C-alpha cells in the first residue's frame, strides 16, 4: 500500500488535511503503508491515478483517489478489520460529518493558517500556490494576518456542535473512534503541523478529544513532525 | 402513548422543533400516539415528568423528557420496529448531527422567524415569551425584522454541509430516513409552520429533501396546519 501526500521543502513536513484522514483510516484498518511525498509542482508520481490532488493510494496495483472514495474503498476491501463507518446509516451520516469538516473546518481554518503554511513550501510550490490561493481568498496572504483576530472567534463558535457533543462522549463515533473522527481530526492536525497558533485551548472538550486522537495507534499523529 | 407539545392560541398550530423530531420518530417506530397541546403559561399537564419544556411523553405510565432522551428511550423500548440510529456508531454520530441541528438550525432560524411566531400565541403566552426571548436575543422582536436581510444569507451559507451531502444521497441516513433526518427536519418544519418566509428555494437539494420528508408516513408532516 502506497499513500501519496503533499510535503513541504522539508519532506518530513506533511500537512494535507485530506491525507491525514486517510493515514488515520489506514492505521484503523491495521494496514501497513508507505507514504510517498510529492510536491504541488510535480504531480507525475500520481499521474496513473488520474488525480491532480492528494490523497491517492496505490493498493497492489490498484489506484484510488479522493479521500472519501478511498475511505469507502478501504471499508469494502478490508472488511475483516474494524469498521470505519458502522453500517449503512453510519456511512451516510459520516458523509454529512465529512461535509461539515470540509465546509466548516477546512474552509474556516484556511484563512487563519495560510500565512503560516507558505514558509514550508519550496520556492516553486510557493510561486504556484500563492496566486491561486489569493484569488480563492479574495485577498493577499498578508491581508489574512490582519483579519485573524476577527475570524478566529467566528471559527471557534462554529465548533459548537462538536464541543457540545464531546461533553457526553469520547469520540464522534462513541466510545472508540471511526472515520467521522478522522475526517474532523484531519483539519485540526493540519493546523497543528502547519501553524504555531494554539486555536483550541486546554479545558475545551475539543482539546481533550484532540489529545485522545493524538494518542491513538501508539501516538501515531503525535509523532508527526511539526513545522514550528 | 401520550406526547405533550406546545400549541398556539389555535390548538391545531403546533410548532416546537423539538416535538416535531419526536413526532417523526414515533411514526418511524410505528407507534400510535395521542398529542396533547399545552401552553407556555400552563405546564401543569407535564408536571409529573419534572420537565418545564416539551417534548414529554407518557408511555404506559412512564414519563420521559428531553427529545434526545426520548429518542433513545424509543430506540431501546421498541427494538422490533425500524432502528432510528443504526447501531452504536450511528447513535453517536446522530448525537453530533442533533447538536448541529440545535446550534445551527434552531439558533440560526430563531431570530429570523421569531416575529412571525409571536402572533400565534395566546395573550398570556405572549406576555411570558417576549421579555425572556428579547433578553436572549439582545434586541427587541421588532429589531429582528430589521436584521433579517443580513442574517438570512448567513443562515443559508451555514447549510452547506447538508446541501453538499444531499447531492449524493436522499436522506442524511442514506436511502431511507433516520433520527438524524428527523432532528434536522424539526427546525425546518417549525419555520414552515410558524412563518410565511420561503427560506429554502426550489432547486436546492435541501428543498427536495424537505419534500421527501413531508411525504413520509402518508404525508404526515405535510398535513400539519400552517400558521400562514
Interface residues (C-beta under 8 A of the other chain):
Chain A: X83 X85 X86 X87 X88 X89 X90 X91 X92 X93 X94 X95 X96 X97 X98 X99 X100 X102 X103 X104 X160 X161 X162 X164 X165 X168 X169 X171 X172 X173 X174 X175 X178 X180
Chain B: X83 X85 X86 X87 X88 X89 X90 X91 X92 X93 X94 X95 X96 X97 X98 X99 X100 X102 X103 X104 X160 X161 X162 X164 X165 X168 X169 X171 X172 X173 X174 X175 X178 X180
